[in-house]
């Protein structure tokens, strides 16, 4: 009978290999870290545009390189070029707005007097007692803030110009990576799932959850945000609001933040128009914000997403704000993604620790990998007059 080799030697070899694997993986992450943002958005774009790649694959009759090139051209001219053009116009309008406010500052005293005259006598006396009617300090601070804002925007513009080479390099790298992820994304994903040091069913569930959250976040938040920003921008143009494109982009950005929403942009704009004497313009902005812009989310999100992410709104809010504070704009996707994977892994742990049928029913998955509640077949109630034996 053959003797087994000593176990300590095998354990040492396996531990050494895992240590080497962890070391080279860490070195690769450190080397690629300067381009982490470009790689992240390239991966997200490859996930979202997989249907476009499959369509291109049919058009090109299965030629993967040609299909990936065609998809990349469509993405570049239909998405990236308009985004860069809008971004340049937003920066230009931001500089023009700050310059205009510096040259023609907002007269807070006149606006306050118009509101103050409409208040009841009791409220006016209370404002006088607390010193709220002295707006000289507020006006001075506003002017200083505008000066600081102009300096910050100018510094950012200079830094963007100075880092143009880095920007072009990151942009080209993202396009290059998108090409290969579109072409080989399925095989790369299968390799990762096969090599992951967890059970295959757990890896599949986490992968499905990952893809579901990415699609739900981008389709349900980014696309809806673009629509809401466009609707708000059109309203600002009709109302004659200066820097309408800038305000429309800001509205789209705030629409990505749960609970807060777009009201923090169109609300003050409408109120400012009313106080400035533009009554119908202010009413138009407020009406459009309440009825059209706010309703776009309720109408489009179920159509685009078709299901919830299975994450409570308060967790989405906290993780989104935390992700933005840590990683910038990428946190809009990273925050809900981390929250979804966190809930999914704990749900799997609960299922594994559940020993009895009652525990499995209690701690079983309340949402599937795609964030949708699993369907259960309801038993048809038995007719009390039916004498047929059960099971027939």
C-alpha positions as CSV (number, residue, x, y, z in Angstrom):
1,X,0.0,0.0,0.0
2,X,1.6,3.3,-1.1
3,X,2.4,5.7,1.7
4,X,1.1,9.3,1.5
5,X,3.6,12.1,1.4
6,X,4.0,14.1,4.6
7,X,1.2,16.7,5.0
8,X,3.3,19.5,6.5
9,X,5.4,19.7,3.3
10,X,2.3,20.0,1.1
11,X,0.8,22.6,3.4
12,X,4.0,24.6,3.4
13,X,4.2,24.5,-0.4
14,X,0.5,25.6,-0.7
15,X,1.0,28.4,1.8
16,X,4.1,29.6,-0.1
17,X,2.3,29.6,-3.4
18,X,-0.7,31.5,-1.9
19,X,1.8,34.0,-0.4
20,X,3.5,34.5,-3.8
21,X,0.1,34.8,-5.5
22,X,-1.0,37.5,-3.0
23,X,2.3,39.4,-3.4
24,X,2.2,39.6,-7.2
25,X,-1.5,40.5,-7.1
26,X,-0.8,43.3,-4.6
27,X,2.1,44.6,-6.8
28,X,-0.2,44.5,-9.9
29,X,-2.8,46.6,-8.0
30,X,-0.2,49.1,-6.9
31,X,1.2,49.5,-10.4
32,X,-2.3,49.9,-12.0
33,X,-3.7,52.1,-9.2
34,X,-3.0,55.5,-10.9
35,X,-5.4,54.4,-13.6
36,X,-8.0,52.8,-11.3
37,X,-10.7,55.3,-12.2
38,X,-10.2,54.8,-15.9
39,X,-10.2,51.0,-15.5
40,X,-13.4,51.2,-13.3
41,X,-15.4,53.2,-15.9
42,X,-14.1,51.0,-18.7
43,X,-15.4,47.9,-16.9
44,X,-18.7,49.6,-16.2
45,X,-19.0,50.7,-19.8
46,X,-18.2,47.2,-21.0
47,X,-20.9,45.7,-18.8
48,X,-23.5,48.3,-19.9
49,X,-22.7,48.0,-23.6
50,X,-22.7,44.2,-23.9
51,X,-26.1,44.3,-25.7
52,X,-24.5,46.7,-28.3
53,X,-21.6,44.3,-28.7
54,X,-23.9,41.3,-29.2
55,X,-25.8,43.3,-31.9
56,X,-22.5,44.3,-33.6
57,X,-21.5,40.6,-33.4
58,X,-24.6,39.7,-35.4
59,X,-24.0,42.5,-37.9
60,X,-20.4,41.4,-38.5
61,X,-21.3,37.7,-38.6
62,X,-19.3,36.6,-35.6
63,X,-16.1,38.6,-36.2
64,X,-15.2,39.6,-32.6
65,X,-12.5,42.1,-33.4
66,X,-14.7,43.9,-36.0
67,X,-17.7,43.8,-33.6
68,X,-15.7,45.3,-30.7
69,X,-14.3,48.0,-33.0
70,X,-17.8,48.9,-34.3
71,X,-19.2,49.1,-30.7
72,X,-16.3,51.3,-29.6
73,X,-16.9,53.7,-32.5
74,X,-20.6,54.0,-31.6
75,X,-19.8,54.6,-27.9
76,X,-17.2,57.2,-28.8
77,X,-19.3,59.3,-31.2
78,X,-22.7,58.8,-29.5
79,X,-21.7,59.1,-25.8
80,X,-18.1,60.4,-25.2
81,X,-18.0,63.2,-27.8
82,X,-21.3,64.8,-26.6
83,X,-20.2,64.4,-23.0
84,X,-16.9,66.2,-23.6
85,X,-18.6,69.0,-25.5
86,X,-21.2,69.5,-22.8
87,X,-18.5,69.5,-20.1
88,X,-16.5,72.2,-21.9
89,X,-19.6,74.4,-22.1
90,X,-20.5,73.8,-18.5
91,X,-17.0,75.1,-17.4
92,X,-17.4,78.1,-19.6
93,X,-20.8,78.9,-18.2
94,X,-19.6,78.5,-14.6
95,X,-16.8,81.0,-15.2
96,X,-19.2,83.4,-16.9
97,X,-21.7,83.1,-14.0
98,X,-19.1,83.7,-11.3
99,X,-17.7,86.7,-13.2
100,X,-21.2,88.2,-13.7
101,X,-22.0,87.8,-9.9
102,X,-18.8,89.5,-9.1
103,X,-19.5,92.5,-11.4
104,X,-23.2,92.6,-10.6
105,X,-23.6,91.2,-7.1
106,X,-27.0,90.0,-5.8
107,X,-28.7,92.8,-3.8
108,X,-29.6,90.7,-0.7
109,X,-30.9,93.8,1.1
110,X,-33.5,94.6,-1.6
111,X,-34.6,91.0,-1.8
112,X,-34.9,90.8,2.0
113,X,-36.8,94.0,2.2
114,X,-39.4,92.7,-0.3
115,X,-39.9,89.6,1.7
116,X,-39.7,91.5,5.0
117,X,-42.5,93.8,4.0
118,X,-44.8,90.8,3.4
119,X,-44.3,89.3,6.9
120,X,-46.8,89.8,9.7
121,X,-45.9,92.4,12.4
122,X,-45.0,89.7,15.0
123,X,-42.5,88.1,12.7
124,X,-40.9,91.4,11.8
125,X,-40.5,92.3,15.4
126,X,-38.9,88.9,16.1
127,X,-36.5,89.4,13.2
128,X,-35.5,92.9,14.5
129,X,-34.9,91.6,18.0
130,X,-32.6,88.8,16.8
131,X,-30.7,91.1,14.4
132,X,-31.6,89.2,11.3
133,X,-32.3,92.4,9.4
134,X,-28.6,93.4,9.3
135,X,-27.4,91.9,6.0
136,X,-24.1,93.8,5.6
137,X,-22.0,91.0,6.9
138,X,-23.8,88.4,4.8
139,X,-23.3,90.5,1.6
140,X,-19.6,91.0,2.4
141,X,-19.2,87.2,3.0
142,X,-21.0,86.5,-0.3
143,X,-18.7,88.7,-2.2
144,X,-15.6,87.0,-0.6
145,X,-17.1,83.6,-1.5
146,X,-17.6,84.6,-5.1
147,X,-14.0,85.7,-5.3
148,X,-12.8,82.4,-3.8
149,X,-15.1,80.5,-6.2
150,X,-13.6,82.3,-9.2
151,X,-10.1,81.5,-8.0
152,X,-10.9,77.8,-7.5
153,X,-12.5,77.4,-10.9
154,X,-9.6,79.2,-12.5
155,X,-7.1,76.9,-10.7
156,X,-9.0,73.9,-11.8
157,X,-9.0,75.1,-15.4
158,X,-5.3,75.6,-15.2
159,X,-4.7,72.2,-13.7
160,X,-6.9,70.6,-16.3
161,X,-4.9,72.3,-19.0
162,X,-1.6,71.4,-17.4
163,X,-2.7,67.8,-17.0
164,X,-4.0,67.5,-20.5
165,X,-1.4,64.8,-21.4
166,X,-2.5,62.7,-18.3
167,X,-6.2,63.2,-19.3
168,X,-5.6,62.1,-22.9
169,X,-3.6,59.1,-21.7
170,X,-6.3,58.0,-19.2
171,X,-9.0,58.6,-21.9
172,X,-7.1,56.5,-24.5
173,X,-6.4,53.8,-21.9
174,X,-10.1,53.5,-21.0
175,X,-11.1,53.2,-24.7
176,X,-8.4,50.6,-25.2
177,X,-9.5,48.6,-22.2
178,X,-13.2,48.8,-23.3
179,X,-12.3,47.2,-26.6
180,X,-10.8,44.1,-24.9
181,X,-13.5,43.9,-22.2
182,X,-16.2,44.0,-24.9
183,X,-14.5,41.3,-26.9
184,X,-13.2,39.0,-24.1
185,X,-15.4,40.1,-21.1
186,X,-17.4,36.8,-21.0
187,X,-14.3,34.7,-20.9
188,X,-12.6,36.9,-18.4
189,X,-15.6,36.7,-16.1
190,X,-15.8,32.9,-16.4
191,X,-12.1,32.6,-15.6
192,X,-12.5,34.8,-12.5
193,X,-15.5,32.8,-11.3
194,X,-13.7,29.5,-11.8
195,X,-10.6,30.7,-10.0
196,X,-12.3,32.4,-7.1
197,X,-11.5,30.7,-3.7
198,X,-15.2,30.2,-2.9
199,X,-17.9,27.7,-3.9
200,X,-19.1,28.1,-7.5
201,X,-22.7,28.7,-6.5
202,X,-21.7,31.5,-4.1
203,X,-19.4,33.0,-6.8
204,X,-22.3,32.9,-9.3
205,X,-24.7,34.6,-6.9
206,X,-22.2,37.4,-6.1
207,X,-21.5,37.9,-9.8
208,X,-25.2,38.1,-10.6
209,X,-25.7,40.5,-7.8
210,X,-22.7,42.6,-9.0
211,X,-24.1,42.8,-12.5
212,X,-27.6,43.5,-11.3
213,X,-26.6,46.4,-9.1
214,X,-24.3,47.9,-11.8
215,X,-27.1,47.8,-14.4
216,X,-29.7,49.1,-11.9
217,X,-27.5,51.9,-10.7
218,X,-26.5,53.1,-14.2
219,X,-29.8,52.6,-16.0
220,X,-31.9,53.6,-13.0
221,X,-29.9,56.6,-11.8
222,X,-27.6,57.9,-14.5
223,X,-30.1,57.6,-17.4
224,X,-32.9,59.0,-15.2
225,X,-30.6,61.8,-14.0
226,X,-29.8,62.7,-17.6
227,X,-33.5,62.9,-18.5
228,X,-34.3,65.0,-15.4
229,X,-31.4,67.3,-16.0
230,X,-32.5,67.7,-19.7
231,X,-36.1,68.5,-18.7
232,X,-34.9,71.0,-16.0
233,X,-32.5,72.6,-18.5
234,X,-35.3,73.1,-21.0
235,X,-37.4,74.7,-18.3
236,X,-34.6,77.0,-17.3
237,X,-34.1,78.1,-21.0
238,X,-37.8,78.8,-21.4
239,X,-37.9,80.8,-18.1
240,X,-34.8,82.8,-19.3
241,X,-32.6,81.7,-16.4
242,X,-28.9,82.5,-17.0
243,X,-26.5,79.6,-17.3
244,X,-29.3,77.2,-18.0
245,X,-26.9,74.4,-19.2
246,X,-24.9,74.7,-16.0
247,X,-28.0,74.5,-13.8
248,X,-29.3,71.6,-15.9
249,X,-26.1,69.6,-15.3
250,X,-26.2,70.4,-11.6
251,X,-29.8,69.2,-11.5
252,X,-28.8,65.9,-13.1
253,X,-26.0,65.5,-10.6
254,X,-28.2,66.0,-7.6
255,X,-30.8,63.6,-9.1
256,X,-28.2,60.8,-8.5
257,X,-28.3,61.4,-4.7
258,X,-31.2,59.5,-3.1
259,X,-33.7,61.4,-0.9
260,X,-32.1,64.8,-1.7
261,X,-33.0,64.8,-5.4
262,X,-33.4,67.7,-7.8
263,X,-35.6,69.9,-5.6
264,X,-32.4,71.5,-4.1
265,X,-31.7,73.0,-7.5
266,X,-35.0,74.0,-9.2
267,X,-36.6,74.9,-5.8
268,X,-34.2,77.8,-5.1
269,X,-34.2,78.8,-8.7
270,X,-38.0,79.1,-8.8
271,X,-38.1,81.0,-5.5
272,X,-35.3,83.4,-6.7
273,X,-37.3,84.2,-9.8
274,X,-40.4,84.9,-7.7
275,X,-38.5,87.3,-5.4
276,X,-36.9,88.9,-8.4
277,X,-40.3,89.9,-9.8
278,X,-40.4,87.2,-12.6
279,X,-43.6,85.7,-11.4
280,X,-44.7,83.5,-14.3
281,X,-41.1,82.3,-14.8
282,X,-40.8,81.3,-11.2
283,X,-44.2,79.6,-11.2
284,X,-43.1,77.7,-14.4
285,X,-39.9,76.5,-12.9
286,X,-41.7,75.3,-9.7
287,X,-44.5,73.7,-11.6
288,X,-42.2,71.9,-14.0
289,X,-40.0,70.8,-11.0
290,X,-43.0,69.4,-9.1
291,X,-44.9,67.8,-11.9
292,X,-42.5,67.0,-14.8
293,X,-39.0,66.7,-13.4
294,X,-39.9,64.9,-10.2
295,X,-42.3,62.6,-12.0
296,X,-39.7,61.5,-14.5
297,X,-38.0,59.3,-11.9
298,X,-41.3,57.5,-11.0
299,X,-42.2,56.9,-14.6
300,X,-38.8,56.0,-16.1
301,X,-37.1,54.0,-13.4
302,X,-39.5,51.0,-13.4
303,X,-39.3,51.0,-17.3
304,X,-35.5,51.1,-17.4
305,X,-34.7,49.0,-14.4
306,X,-37.8,46.8,-14.1
307,X,-36.9,45.9,-10.5
308,X,-35.4,47.3,-7.3
309,X,-31.8,46.7,-6.2
310,X,-33.0,45.2,-3.0
311,X,-31.1,47.8,-1.0
312,X,-33.0,50.0,1.5
313,X,-33.0,53.7,0.6
314,X,-31.2,54.8,3.7
315,X,-28.3,52.5,3.0
316,X,-28.2,53.7,-0.6
317,X,-28.1,57.3,0.6
318,X,-25.3,56.7,3.2
319,X,-23.1,54.6,0.8
320,X,-23.6,57.0,-2.1
321,X,-22.5,60.0,-0.1
322,X,-19.7,58.1,1.5
323,X,-18.5,56.8,-1.9
324,X,-18.6,60.3,-3.4
325,X,-16.6,61.7,-0.5
326,X,-13.9,58.9,-0.9
327,X,-13.7,58.4,-4.6
328,X,-15.5,61.3,-6.2
329,X,-18.0,60.8,-9.0
330,X,-17.2,57.1,-9.1
331,X,-18.8,56.7,-5.7
332,X,-22.2,57.0,-7.2
333,X,-21.8,53.5,-8.5
334,X,-19.2,52.1,-6.0
335,X,-21.3,53.0,-2.9
336,X,-24.5,51.0,-3.8
337,X,-22.3,48.3,-5.3
338,X,-20.4,47.8,-2.0
339,X,-23.7,47.9,-0.1
340,X,-25.3,45.3,-2.3
341,X,-22.4,42.9,-2.1
342,X,-22.3,43.4,1.7
343,X,-26.0,42.5,2.0
344,X,-25.6,39.6,-0.4
345,X,-22.6,38.0,1.5
346,X,-24.4,38.3,4.8
347,X,-27.5,36.8,3.3
348,X,-25.4,33.8,2.1
349,X,-23.9,33.5,5.6
350,X,-27.3,33.4,7.2
351,X,-28.4,30.7,4.8
352,X,-25.4,28.6,5.5
353,X,-25.8,28.9,9.3
354,X,-29.5,28.0,9.1
355,X,-29.9,24.4,10.2
356,X,-33.6,23.8,10.5
357,X,-36.4,24.4,7.9
358,X,-37.8,27.1,10.1
359,X,-34.5,29.0,10.2
360,X,-34.1,28.6,6.4
361,X,-37.5,30.0,5.9
362,X,-36.7,32.9,8.2
363,X,-33.2,33.7,7.0
364,X,-33.5,32.6,3.4
365,X,-33.0,35.1,0.6
366,X,-35.7,37.7,0.5
367,X,-34.3,39.0,-2.8
368,X,-32.7,37.1,-5.6
369,X,-29.3,37.8,-7.1
370,X,-30.9,40.4,-9.4
371,X,-32.6,42.2,-6.5
372,X,-36.0,40.9,-7.2
373,X,-38.1,39.0,-4.6
374,X,-38.2,35.3,-5.4
375,X,-41.6,34.1,-6.6
376,X,-43.4,31.6,-4.5
377,X,-46.4,29.6,-5.7
378,X,-49.4,30.2,-3.6
379,X,-51.4,27.1,-2.8
380,X,-55.0,27.2,-3.9
381,X,-57.3,27.2,-0.9
382,X,-59.1,23.9,-0.4
383,X,-62.8,23.9,-0.8
384,X,-64.4,22.8,2.5
385,X,-67.1,20.9,0.5
386,X,-64.5,19.0,-1.5
387,X,-64.3,15.4,-0.2
388,X,-61.5,14.3,-2.6
389,X,-58.6,12.8,-0.7
390,X,-55.5,14.9,-0.5
391,X,-53.0,14.0,-3.1
392,X,-55.4,12.9,-5.8
